[in-house]
Amino acid sequence: MKKEPQYTVCYQLTLAEFQDGHVVNTHQVCHHRLSETPELNEVFTDLYEQFRSPHLLGLQITSIRCQQTAQDYLLA
């Protein structure tokens, strides 16, 4: 039985801190998550839906890597 590959998506969020309705600080946070697709549009849409808020200033996908192991490769 062939197993669908998993992908590790690395991404960076740029978040704002507000005070009295003004941006007073920003910071960036790097994360990663598993995905069943390497399709950039689908991955970006999923991430945007997950993190959508007034504090989100930026979302950057930095890499998408296949998690296929050597054993998975030999069995394919």
N, C-alpha and C positions, 0 to 999 in steps of 0.2 A: 504494500500500500504506500503510495507516494504521499509524502507530507508536504504541505504548502510551506514555502520558505517564510521566515519571519524577518523583519527588518528593524534595525535599531535606528530611530530618528533622533538626532541631536539637534536641539534648538535653543535659541536665546530669546528671552523676553526682556523688553525694556519697559519698566514700570514707573509711574509717576506717584509722587506724594504731594497731596494738596493741602493748602492751608488758606482758608477764607476764599476758596474758589480759584486760587492761583497755584501753579506748579512751583513747589519750593525745592524739590529734589527729585532726581531720577536715579534709578539703579538698574543694573542688568543682572539677570539670573540665568544660568545655563541649566538645562535639564535634558533628559532623554526618556524615550518611551518606546515600546514595541508597537509595530504596525504590521498589518497583513499585506500592505501594498506599498510599493515604492513610488506610486503616482504622486507627483508633487502637488497637484491641485487638490487631490483628496486629502493628503496629509495636512496641507495648510488649512483647508476648510475645517477639518476635525480639530486641529489645534486652536484655530480662531474661535470656534464655537465653545471650546472648553475654557478658554481664558478671556473671552470677550468681557470687557468692563471699561468704565471711564478711566481706570488707572493704566490700561494697556496702551502704551505709546508705540511699541514696535514688536514685531514677531519675525524672527529670522531663523530659517532652517539652515543649519550649518553642515549637516551631512546625513546621508541615508545609507546604511550599510546592511548587506545581507548577512543573516546569522546562520547560514547553512554551514554545518560542520563537515569535516572530512568524511565522516561515516555517512551522513546524508548524501554527500556527493557521490560516494561509491555505490550507494543503493539506488541512485536515480537512474 
